């Protein structure tokens, strides 16, 4: 496809119009052009740019459906509203190009649309219906990051046609060399990558695995917990403390209570081994989400519980039984 030949200073602003997991724009591996655009030699506070845009509205073959004229006008206004303060202006001749084609209208958008009535002297914006006849996981996609000058918008955001929201500015940002933060080219003053910034809260329930208890003969206990989000499990956080009964005694390792719960949060087979003085006492393999190691009827001593998965040791616990 065409490349927009215009030199822009790298934009130091954020268009966080919608969650980045709703944007289907692919990343590119070569960031040299982005680095060049971010060079101080390319920066000037006195520069401004006027970019020509073309609007295409996808409708059925009969000419029915598609976003309204007022929605297109609102989309154009949104672009200028979001970009003008950064020295970027958009020019539109007011003509809407209808693409009346049932194949495009009734099916999930693809990059094939970018070959329809494409222009070599501006940015082509393809607007799919706000209420399409299909379900799609994304509402916007640009044809690469700074690689070509076209993108599409489909569906709604919070009940509003997506093309009239800052979603359109988000995709326009990709055309102008702006990447998602988690692609690592620019600090947006935050990070939209849920694996980096949102994390997970350690609470009881489905978001955490069972705590790890390491009980010592002096009555102290070490508790380890970790959290999980869509990116996987985080590292363990440990807290040291002590537990006593109403009489000030430490009941942790009293007879009958020598059962240690081992959390096994991930799917698959685990191997749990019990050791004493470098001697293997017991081996158990399980696919359960947790397993109770019974230390009752064993002589008072220091025992080690080792947990392994796929041949690799995950962690081990030192337990004093008495």
C-alpha positions in Angstrom: 0.0 0.0 0.0 1.0 3.7 -0.1 3.3 5.4 2.3 2.4 8.8 3.7 5.5 10.9 2.8 5.4 13.6 5.4 8.0 14.3 8.1 6.4 14.7 11.5 8.0 15.4 14.9 7.3 12.4 17.1 4.1 13.3 18.9 4.5 13.7 22.7 0.9 13.0 23.5 -1.4 10.2 24.3 -4.6 9.1 22.5 -5.8 6.6 25.0 -9.2 6.3 23.3 -9.9 2.6 24.0 -8.3 -0.4 25.4 -5.4 -1.5 23.2 -6.6 -5.1 23.1 -9.5 -3.7 20.9 -7.0 -2.4 18.4 -5.9 -4.9 15.8 -3.0 -2.8 14.4 0.1 -5.0 14.0 3.5 -4.1 15.4 6.5 -3.7 13.1 9.9 -5.0 14.1 12.0 -2.2 12.5 11.9 0.9 14.7 14.6 2.9 13.0 12.1 5.2 11.3 10.5 5.9 14.7 13.9 6.7 16.2 14.6 9.1 13.3 11.3 10.9 13.8 12.1 11.3 17.5 15.4 13.0 16.8 15.8 16.5 18.1 16.8 17.6 14.6 13.2 16.9 13.5 11.5 18.8 16.2 10.3 22.4 15.9 7.6 24.2 17.9 6.7 26.4 14.8 5.8 23.6 12.4 2.3 22.5 11.6 1.0 20.0 9.1 -2.1 19.7 7.0 -3.0 16.2 6.0 -5.7 15.3 3.5 -8.2 12.6 4.5 -10.8 10.6 2.5 -13.8 8.9 4.1 -15.3 5.7 2.7 -18.5 4.3 4.1 -19.2 0.6 3.8 -22.8 -0.2 2.9 -24.9 -3.1 1.5 -25.0 -3.6 -2.2 -28.4 -1.9 -2.2 -26.9 1.2 -0.7 -28.6 0.6 2.7 -26.9 0.7 6.1 -23.6 2.2 7.0 -22.8 5.1 9.3 -24.7 8.4 8.8 -23.4 11.6 7.2 -23.5 13.3 10.6 -21.3 10.5 12.0 -18.7 11.1 9.3 -18.8 14.8 10.0 -18.4 14.1 13.7 -15.4 11.7 13.0 -13.7 14.5 11.0 -14.3 17.0 13.8 -12.9 14.5 16.4 -9.7 14.1 14.4 -9.1 17.9 14.4 -10.1 18.3 18.0 -7.6 15.7 19.1 -4.7 16.7 16.9 -4.9 20.5 16.2 -3.2 21.4 19.5 -0.2 19.4 18.3 0.2 21.2 15.1 -1.6 18.6 12.9 -4.7 19.6 10.9 -6.8 17.5 8.6 -8.4 18.6 5.3 -11.5 16.9 3.9 -13.4 17.9 0.8 -16.7 16.9 2.3 -17.3 14.1 -0.1 -18.2 10.6 1.3 -17.2 7.7 -0.9 -19.8 4.9 -0.5 -18.6 1.3 -1.0 -21.7 -0.6 -1.7 -20.7 -4.3 -1.4 -22.5 -7.0 0.6 -19.3 -9.0 1.0 -17.7 -6.2 2.9 -20.9 -5.2 4.6 -21.9 -8.6 6.0 -18.5 -9.9 7.0 -15.8 -9.2 9.5 -13.4 -6.5 8.2 -10.1 -7.5 6.7 -7.2 -5.5 5.2 -8.7 -6.3 1.7 -10.8 -3.2 2.2 -7.7 -1.0 1.9 -7.6 -1.8 -1.9 -11.0 -0.2 -2.5 -10.8 3.3 -4.0 -7.5 4.0 -2.3 -5.7 7.3 -2.8 -2.1 8.1 -3.2 -2.3 11.7 -1.9 -3.9 11.3 1.5 -5.1 9.1 4.3 -8.0 6.7 3.5 -10.4 6.1 6.4 -12.9 3.2 6.0 -15.9 3.3 8.2 -17.8 0.0 8.7 -21.3 0.0 10.2 -21.7 0.9 13.9 -24.1 -2.0 14.2 -22.7 -4.8 12.0 -24.3 -8.1 11.3 -21.3 -9.9 12.9 -19.3 -10.0 16.1 -15.7 -8.8 16.0 -13.1 -8.6 18.8 -11.5 -5.4 17.5 -13.0 -2.0 16.6 -10.1 -0.5 14.7 -7.1 -1.5 12.6 -4.4 0.6 10.9 -2.4 -0.8 8.0 0.8 -1.0 10.1 2.6 1.6 12.2 3.9 4.3 10.0 4.0 1.9 7.1 1.0 3.0 5.1 -1.9 5.5 5.3 -5.2 3.8 5.8 -7.3 2.3 8.6 -10.8 1.1 9.4 -13.2 1.6 12.2 -16.2 -0.6 13.1 -18.8 -1.0 15.8 -19.5 1.1 18.9 -17.7 2.3 22.0 -19.9 2.7 25.1 -23.0 2.7 22.8 -21.6 5.4 20.5 -20.4 4.9 16.9 -16.7 4.2 17.3 -15.8 6.5 14.4 -17.1 9.5 16.4 -14.9 8.7 19.4 -11.2 9.0 20.0 -10.9 5.5 18.6 -10.4 7.2 15.2 -7.6 9.3 16.6 -6.0 6.2 18.1 -5.8 4.6 14.6 -4.7 7.8 13.0 -1.9 7.9 15.5 -0.7 4.5 14.2 -0.6 6.0 10.6 1.6 8.8 12.0 4.1 6.4 13.6 2.7 6.2 17.1 2.9 2.7 18.6 1.2 1.1 21.5 3.2 1.7 24.7 4.0 -2.0 25.2 5.8 -2.0 21.8 8.5 -0.1 23.6 9.1 3.0 21.4 7.7 5.8 23.6 6.8 6.4 27.2 3.2 7.5 27.2 3.4 8.6 30.8 2.0 5.3 31.9 1.7 1.9 30.4 -1.4 0.3 28.8 0.2 -3.2 29.0 -1.8 -5.0 31.7 1.2 -7.3 32.2 3.2 -4.3 33.4 1.0 -1.8 35.0 -2.3 -3.2 36.2 -0.9 -6.3 37.9 -3.3 -8.0 40.2 -4.4 -7.6 43.8 -3.6 -10.3 46.4 -7.0 -11.2 47.7 -8.7 -14.3 48.8 -10.7 -16.1 46.1 -10.0 -17.0 42.5 -7.3 -14.5 41.8 -4.6 -16.0 44.1 -3.3 -19.5 44.9 -3.4 -20.8 48.5 -0.7 -19.3 50.8 2.6 -21.1 51.4 3.3 -21.7 55.1 6.8 -22.5 56.3 6.6 -23.4 60.0 9.7 -23.3 62.2 10.3 -25.1 65.5 10.6 -21.8 67.4 7.0 -21.0 66.7 7.5 -18.5 63.8 5.8 -18.9 60.5 6.6 -17.6 57.0 3.6 -17.0 54.7 4.1 -16.6 51.0 1.4 -15.5 48.5 1.4 -14.5 44.9 -1.2 -12.9 42.6 -2.4 -13.7 39.1 -3.8 -11.7 36.2 -4.3 -12.3 32.5 -0.5 -12.4 32.0 0.1 -15.2 34.5 1.4 -15.7 38.0 3.5 -13.0 39.7 6.4 -13.6 42.2 5.8 -14.7 45.7 5.6 -12.0 48.5 6.5 -13.3 52.0 5.5 -12.2 55.5 7.2 -13.4 58.7 5.2 -13.8 61.9 4.2 -16.0 64.7 1.1 -18.0 65.8 0.1 -18.9 69.4 -3.0 -20.1 71.1 -4.8 -18.4 74.0 -2.3 -19.7 76.4 0.6 -18.3 74.6 1.7 -21.7 73.3 2.6 -22.5 69.7 0.2 -25.1 68.4 1.4 -25.2 64.8 3.3 -28.5 65.0 1.3 -30.3 67.7 0.2 -33.9 67.0 -2.7 -34.1 64.6 -1.9 -30.8 63.0 1.1 -31.9 61.0 -0.6 -31.6 57.7 0.9 -29.2 55.2 -1.2 -27.9 52.2 0.8 -27.6 49.0 -0.8 -25.3 46.4 -0.5 -26.4 42.8 -2.1 -23.5 40.8 -1.2 -24.5 37.2 -2.5 -27.3 35.2 -0.4 -30.4 34.7 1.2 -33.1 36.7 3.3 -32.3 39.8 5.8 -34.5 41.7 5.9 -34.0 45.5 8.7 -35.6 47.5 9.3 -35.7 51.2 12.9 -35.8 52.5 14.6 -36.2 55.8 18.4 -36.0 56.2 18.9 -36.4 52.5 16.7 -39.5 52.6 13.7 -39.8 50.3 10.7 -40.8 52.4 7.8 -40.5 50.1 7.0 -39.6 46.4 3.5 -38.6 45.2 2.4 -37.5 41.7 -0.8 -35.6 41.3 -2.7 -33.3 39.0 -4.8 -31.8 41.7 -4.9 -28.0 42.4 -3.5 -28.7 45.9 -2.2 -31.6 47.9 -2.0 -32.3 51.7 1.3 -33.7 52.9 0.6 -35.7 56.1 3.5 -35.6 58.6 1.7 -37.3 61.4 3.2 -40.5 62.7 6.7 -39.3 61.6 9.4 -38.8 64.2 9.9 -35.3 65.4 12.5 -33.8 63.0 13.2 -31.3 60.2 11.6 -32.4 56.9 11.9 -31.0 53.4 9.0 -31.0 50.9 10.1 -30.5 47.3 7.6 -29.7 44.5 8.6 -30.2 40.9 6.8 -29.9 37.5 8.0 -31.1 34.1 11.3 -32.2 35.7 12.0 -28.8 37.2 11.8 -27.9 40.9 9.4 -25.1 41.6 10.0 -24.6 45.3 10.7 -26.4 48.5 9.5 -26.1 52.1 11.3 -26.8 55.4 8.9 -28.2 58.0 9.6 -29.1 61.6 7.4 -31.9 62.8 7.0 -32.9 66.4 
